[in-house]
Amino acid sequence: MIKSRTFVYIISAIFLLSLALAAYLLLRPAPGRVAEIRSDGVLIRSVDLDLVRKPERLTVTSEWGENVVLIEPGRICVESADCPDGVCVASGWLDGAAPIVCLPHRLVITLTGGGSDVDAVTG
């Protein structure tokens, strides 16, 4: 009788711990999506896009030229640039698949976190 009662208590404790762990893993906040803005390889600014509440413009000026980066809640893009080709502006909003790059100005904007990082092998 005592052995069966102890067994029930142990199984119940394991079940409750498993339930608590599952609730923690499901209810914890997801890691934020962080945009890193680099000029000539130097980190200018790191922005958690999930924490942005109002639009902001960031002007990145270097010896090669000027880019205006638009930061909005949950997204980021290069709004304007004085480079000759404008590829960075045409890239649109950063979606995490590929960085926004302005080669003439040596500006790179990458996105990390929030499930945007690819961690798989394809063949």
C-alpha positions in Angstrom: 0.0 0.0 0.0 2.7 2.4 0.9 4.7 1.5 -2.2 1.8 2.2 -4.5 1.0 5.6 -2.8 4.7 6.6 -3.2 4.7 5.6 -6.8 1.6 7.8 -7.4 3.3 10.8 -5.7 6.4 10.4 -7.8 4.4 10.1 -11.1 2.3 13.1 -10.1 5.4 15.2 -9.3 7.0 14.3 -12.6 3.8 15.2 -14.5 3.5 18.5 -12.7 7.1 19.4 -13.4 6.7 18.4 -17.1 3.6 20.6 -17.3 5.4 23.6 -15.7 8.3 23.2 -18.1 6.0 23.0 -21.1 4.1 26.1 -19.9 7.4 28.0 -19.5 8.6 27.0 -23.0 5.4 27.9 -24.7 4.7 31.2 -22.8 8.1 32.8 -22.7 8.6 35.7 -25.1 10.2 35.0 -28.4 13.7 36.4 -28.9 13.6 39.9 -30.5 14.5 40.6 -34.1 17.6 42.7 -34.0 18.8 44.8 -36.9 22.5 45.6 -37.0 23.6 48.6 -39.0 27.3 48.6 -40.0 29.4 51.1 -41.9 32.7 49.8 -43.3 32.4 46.8 -40.9 32.0 48.9 -37.8 28.7 48.5 -35.8 26.9 51.9 -35.9 23.7 50.8 -34.2 21.8 47.7 -33.1 18.0 48.0 -33.0 15.5 45.6 -31.5 12.7 46.0 -34.1 10.2 44.4 -31.7 10.7 47.3 -29.2 10.4 50.2 -31.7 7.2 52.1 -31.0 7.5 55.1 -33.5 9.2 55.6 -36.8 12.7 57.0 -36.7 15.2 58.1 -39.4 18.9 57.5 -38.9 21.4 59.2 -41.2 24.6 57.3 -41.7 27.3 59.5 -43.1 30.7 58.2 -44.1 33.5 59.4 -46.4 31.8 57.5 -49.2 28.4 59.1 -48.9 25.2 59.3 -47.0 22.3 56.8 -46.4 19.0 57.5 -44.6 17.8 54.4 -42.8 14.1 54.3 -41.9 13.3 52.3 -38.7 9.6 51.4 -38.1 8.0 49.0 -35.6 9.0 45.6 -36.8 10.9 46.6 -39.9 13.8 48.6 -41.4 14.9 49.8 -44.8 17.2 52.3 -46.6 14.9 55.2 -47.4 17.4 57.2 -49.5 21.0 57.2 -50.5 23.3 59.4 -52.6 25.0 56.4 -54.3 24.9 56.2 -58.1 23.0 52.8 -58.3 20.4 53.0 -55.5 20.3 49.2 -55.1 20.1 49.5 -51.3 17.0 51.7 -51.6 15.4 49.3 -54.1 16.0 46.4 -51.7 13.0 47.5 -49.7 12.2 46.3 -46.2 14.6 43.9 -44.7 13.0 40.5 -44.3 16.0 38.5 -42.9 16.6 36.4 -46.0 19.4 38.7 -47.3 21.0 41.8 -45.8 20.6 45.3 -47.3 23.9 46.3 -48.8 25.1 49.6 -50.2 28.5 48.7 -51.7 29.5 52.3 -52.7 29.0 53.5 -49.1 30.1 50.2 -47.5 26.8 50.0 -45.5 25.3 46.6 -44.4 22.1 46.1 -42.5 21.5 42.5 -41.2 18.7 40.9 -39.2 19.2 38.4 -36.4 16.9 36.7 -34.0 13.2 36.0 -34.0 13.5 32.9 -36.1 15.0 34.7 -39.1 18.3 32.9 -38.9 18.5 29.9 -41.1 20.0 26.9 -39.3 19.7 24.0 -41.7 21.7 22.1 -44.3 20.2 21.9 -47.8 21.4 19.7 -50.5 
